[in-house]
């Protein structure tokens, strides 16, 4: 793992200016592209439409909680805690 981290460090340091240019992409283009790749990645994982519905459901839930000024960090820690206990 140490060697992999060193390799990523060597690869990412020269790429920092190019990665930072992603921030200059307008949101009205970046958000649909991100959603497309997220949904495609979720579907390609197991070719199951139910997982897409779960993904969209969690996204809608997280957005609603964000608009309600609910801190999402404790929610994420709770999901991880329950996920680790369930196995």
Order of alpha helices (4+ residues) and beta strands (2+ residues): alpha-alpha-alpha-alpha
